[in-house]
């Protein structure tokens, strides 16, 4: 069977929903991450697992990146 080993394609929204639950993000943070072009599969690299004290928590990191990119100074 040619299609037996091919993985099912998961819609992006399902991936974002899974990432939201896994990393305890609010829907606001998910919207910001999408606007920044982040990939839900790679959020684990950015998340602070409390073993890396120099990293900001993921929601704070997303907010800082969003603010730097989209907020106009005025």
C-alpha positions in Angstrom: 0.0 0.0 0.0 1.7 3.2 -1.1 -0.1 5.5 1.3 0.3 3.3 4.5 3.4 5.0 5.8 2.6 8.6 4.8 1.5 10.7 7.8 -1.8 12.5 7.8 -1.5 16.2 7.3 -2.7 18.1 10.3 -4.3 21.4 9.7 -2.3 24.4 11.0 -5.1 25.4 13.4 -4.9 22.0 15.1 -1.2 22.4 15.5 -1.7 25.9 17.0 -4.3 24.6 19.4 -2.0 21.8 20.5 0.8 24.3 21.0 -1.5 26.6 22.9 -2.3 23.8 25.4 1.2 22.5 25.6 2.9 25.8 26.3 0.0 27.4 28.2 -0.5 30.3 25.8 -3.6 32.5 25.6 -5.4 32.9 22.3 -3.9 36.4 22.2 -0.4 35.0 22.3 -1.3 32.6 19.5 -2.5 35.4 17.3 0.7 37.4 18.0 2.9 34.3 17.2 1.0 33.8 13.9 1.4 37.4 13.0 5.2 37.1 13.6 5.3 34.1 11.3 6.3 31.6 14.0 5.9 27.9 13.5 3.9 26.0 16.1 6.2 23.0 15.8 9.3 25.0 16.7 7.9 26.8 19.8 9.6 24.1 22.0 13.0 25.5 21.1 11.9 29.0 22.3 10.1 27.8 25.5 11.9 28.1 28.8 11.9 24.8 30.5 13.1 26.3 33.8 16.5 24.8 33.0 17.5 28.0 31.2 17.1 30.9 33.6 18.3 33.5 31.1 15.3 32.8 28.8 12.1 34.7 29.2 8.9 32.7 29.5 7.4 32.0 26.1 4.4 34.3 26.4 6.6 37.2 27.5 9.0 36.4 24.6 6.2 36.5 22.1 4.9 39.8 23.5 8.3 41.4 23.3 8.9 40.3 19.7 5.4 41.5 18.7 5.9 44.9 20.4 9.3 45.4 18.7 8.0 44.5 15.3 4.6 46.1 15.2 4.3 49.0 17.7 5.1 52.3 16.2 6.9 54.9 18.3 5.4 58.1 18.1 
